[in-house]
Amino acid sequence: MADHPTTHPPREPAPVHEEGGSALGGRVGGLLRDRRVRVGLRALALVALMVLVFRLVDGRETLAALGRATPGPLVLGLVLVQAQIVLSGVRWRITAGRLGVPLTMGTAVREYYVASFLNQVLPGGVAGDAIRAVRNRDRAADGSPRWRPVVRSVVLERAAGQVVFFAVAATGLALAPFALSRATPDGIGLLIAIPFAVAAAIALAIVAASRIGPRGIREALADLGPDIARVFWARGIWLPQLLLSLSIVASYVCVFALAGAALGIALPALAWIALAPLVLAAMLIPVSIGGWGVREGAAAALLPLAGVNASHALAVAILYGLTSLAGSLPGLALLGLRRRR
């Protein structure tokens, strides 16, 4: 949104003492160096993970399988990625509207394209969402930034998607005995339970902080409960929220299955529902960029449970990643367009 003009005259910049300026410059430089170090470490982790996975499986067979991939399913996957991003934009617009953040449909979809692209190329997996909040912050009557509603809209929109995603993953795990040719390894259930446990711990921490935390935190969290009810429950909004999140998660699974179809891998739908969410959940481990390397390792470990060759499983994960990245590329153009304006 454009910044509203203010009626206050511009202030003269405060003088900066040489010593203070040097200290501030040193702190800023240190932060930038730390960020570069973190990015460099994650890039190294990405490369190391991919090299490791290629060495653990038959890397030549993986490359040969990628060379034999048929384009038809991948094109359909690209179309599904567009639907995925548009539906995510619709979910964000509904969530933001319930919190009083005015977003047009075009703005919501455009900004979700930008966030989706940045999430795949920046470390952390949520940098694009943070930038989405910054780019769409609201303004109060006096022109000052109004952060809380837009930040909450982004956080709650992503939280809705993650809850449904892990619910589908847990359902897939329950269906695994009926869908897979081999038993799932010990500990998979624990891996699925960990995000729910973390989410419960975070919820309890938020409740505790809202009641016994410092005053500033209590004030910031004072109306979180009503906002959650307004976004997910009031006036029957739970149904559109649920249907949108289920459709988005279904698109993830379908794109993954289409990557397999491009390699000639035919599995029952239950097998994809059981395994695809588990593979994609590994991307949440923040050790690389865009989940690369972690996703491929999870695919090489889990897809053989359905009888898929590990080398081909690695190729499926790579095709999924490339399809998702290619599908989000309009976000790069939209980011540049916004900057030029």
Secondary structure as UniProt FT lines:
FT   HELIX           18..56
FT   TURN            57..58
FT   HELIX           59..67
FT   HELIX           71..98
FT   TURN            99..100
FT   HELIX           105..121
FT   HELIX           127..135
FT   STRAND          138..139
FT   TURN            141..142
FT   STRAND          145..146
FT   HELIX           147..179
FT   TURN            186..187
FT   HELIX           188..212
FT   HELIX           215..221
FT   TURN            222..223
FT   HELIX           224..232
FT   HELIX           234..236
FT   HELIX           238..262
FT   TURN            263..264
FT   HELIX           269..281
FT   HELIX           282..284
FT   TURN            286..287
FT   TURN            290..293
FT   HELIX           294..302
FT   HELIX           303..306
FT   HELIX           310..328
FT   HELIX           330..340
//
